[in-house]
Amino acid sequence: MNAPPQDLNIEKAVLGAILLEKDAIYTAIQIIKPNAFYSDNHNIIYNAIYKLYTERKPIDLLTVSNELRESNKLDSIGGAYYISSLTNNVGSCANLENHCKILYELFLRREMIRTLMSFTNVIDNDYEKDIFESYNNISAELSSLFELSLSSDYHNMKDVISERLNKIAEIKPNENNLIGINTGFSRLNSFTNGLQSGDYVIIGARPSMGKTIISLLIARAAIFQSKKKVLYFSLEMNKERIADRLLSIESKIDSKKIASNRLDNCEWKNLDESQGLYNNKDFFIIDNSGMTIEDIKARCITLHRKFGIDEVIIDYIQLIKHSFKNRNTNDNVTHISKNIKAIAKEINCPIIALSQLNRGGVGRPEMKDLRDSGSLEQDADIIWLLHREDYEGCECLPEAINRIDNIIAKNRNGDVGAFYTYRNDIWSYIGEIRFEELASIENQMPFNAYDGIDINENPFNL
């Protein structure tokens, strides 16, 4: 069996620096906790140093030797000669912080190995124990281990404010005067100032209201207008169907004609040109069904590290596979929702998650209609609900035909309100201009057709 992760020379260098430089303990104490050394002798020495530190006593060769002598441990670690030898190879304390970090990372690696090995017998032999419960126990223990390494992180508020002002001064709003990522909808941009890093956005609607098309338009705006990299999880449709809809948006050709190849030469030319729009764009899609939130998290982190993902879209929450076999749906959706929020924070980018609403509802939806869990309402930073009067089978006014009511029911860092968009299924269009009016607009692409609209208009007076 290979030796556990360790570096005795680093351990000696850290102890030697503490013994030579009176202020070195203040650097070490913030990073290294007692018993973090691999060598038992080094742990004994560091614990003696730690005790002197807590008692506000000076730390040097003599005081540490005396402390070990009084506790009858000096001879066991090699005597005063060994303590003195620790300083022999310390030329400078300049690298102490880096050495401390290396030492503590090696400790964390050993503890991770110990934790995982301690669960091996349970996983191998106790088949009656829920595997997801074992996973959560392992995760909890590993999380508590890493929380210890962050326990000394604190900040003086005067420094935080100063740094924040410097960062604010560096912010350069884009061409649409947005700080965040363009949503593709001018009125939504006015509510949010663009999607911000760490935002958890839920788009809730009943079936066939346009959730998927809206999510693709959001992705498209991020890619083309804000020059961002997008990761799209399609848990319902395969990647070919998503491609059909994107081609339909770009070419203004019915997606059903595209899927069945009922195309003339002119339409094929349009498709070729549409394909070229994505040649140099970073738009990644994962269409695996049956993914757990842990699967999604792993892929988000991996692709974020590899490509620098700026925005994530999940279509949709209720299709994420439940992690807990023996818990009810609400508990599982709560687990999923809290993890989505955690992922957004960890990779520091907005996550837009689509959600079904409760069955049987009619009329304009509310946050309580989000399906399966109140946790969605609690966790989300922005809740965007979609409603179509003409889809409920009831009579509606002519102006409501093909109209989508967009309700921003929750906005943690901005205003709530509402706006209209209009849908045309011929080429998967949803925009703030009626489809039949687009011919009079110079640029007919959906996200460029919004200029000049009064973004302060509020049709629902919310």
C-alpha positions, 0 to 999 in steps of 0.5 A: 500500500502506498504511503499517505500523502505527506512531505516531511521536509515541508513540515520541518520548514514550517516548524523551523520558520515558526521557531525562528520568526516571532510573527510567523505563528500568526500566519501559520495559525490561520491555516494549520490546525492542531494534528495536521502534521503527518509526523507524530513528533511534528504534531507534538511539537506544533501542539506545544507551540499552539499551547504557548500561543493560546497562553500568549507566551513567547515562542522560540527554541527555548520556550518550546523545549521547556514546554515539551520537557514539562509535559514529559514529551521532549525525549520522545520527539528526539530532544532539544537537538531535534527541535534545534535541527528544524531551523537548520534549513530555513533560509527565509520565512518568505514562503511560509504561507505557501508551505502552510497551504501545501501542508494543510492540503496534504492533511486534507487529502489524508483525511479524505482518504480516511473518510472514504475508506471508513465508508467502504465496508458500509457500501460493500456489505450493508445493502439494506442501507440506502446508497443515497443516505450513505452518499449524503453522510460522506458528503456531510463529513467531507463538507465539515472537513473543508469547512474547518479549513475556512473557519479562520476566514474573516474580513474587516468591513472597511476593507470589504467596502473599499474593495467593493467600490474599486470593483464598482468603478471597474464595471463597464455597462455594455451597449444596452447599459446592462451590468449583467447578461442580456436576457433577450427581453428588454423589459426583463432587462429593465427589471434585472439589469441583466442576469447577475452572477450567482442568480437562480432564476426559475421560469414556471409555466404549464405545458406548451406555454413556451418555456423551452423557446424562451430558454433558447432565446435567453441562451441566444441573447447571452451568446450573441449579445453578451458574448458569453458561454452557455451550458444547456441541459435538455432533460426532455428533448434530445439535442437534435430537436433543440437544434431544429428549434434554433435553426427555426429561430435563425432561418424563420422556417417552420421547425416541422419542415426542418425536421422532415426535410420538406425544404426548397433550395432557398430554405436550404441556403437559409439553413446553411447561413444559420448554421454558420452563426454558431461556428465560433460560439460556445454553446454546449448542450447535454441531453442525457435523461435521468440525471441527478442534481449531483450529475448536473453539478459535476458537469457544471463544475467540470465544464466551468473549469474547462471552458469558463461557463457564464450561464447555465440553463436546465430544462426542466427541474421536475425531470431531474432524477430524485436522489433519495429513493425513500423520501417524498417528492417535495423532499427531493425537489427541495434537495434539487432546488437548494443544490441549484442555488449552491451550484450558481454560487459555486461557479459564480454564474446565473442558472435558469431552471425551468419548472412545471406548475401544478396541474389543474390550475387556471388563470394567471399563475402565482408563485405558490403554483410552482410544482412539488415544493415551496422550496423553489419559491424560497430559494430562487432569486427571480421567479418568472411565470408565463401565462396564455389566456388563449390556451385555456380553451376560454374566450379571450379578447383578440389582443390576447391571441398568441400573447404570453403574459410574463409575470416577474413574481419575485426579484430579490435584487430588483423590481417585480412587474410584468410584460407581454410577449407574442408567440408565433409557432411558424418559426419558434418566435417569441418576442415583444413585437407581434409576429405580423408587425416584424416585416416593418422592422429593419432587423427581424431577429427577435432580440433586436426587435425590441429597441424603442419599446417603452420598458417602463410600461406595466400592463398588469400594474404590479 
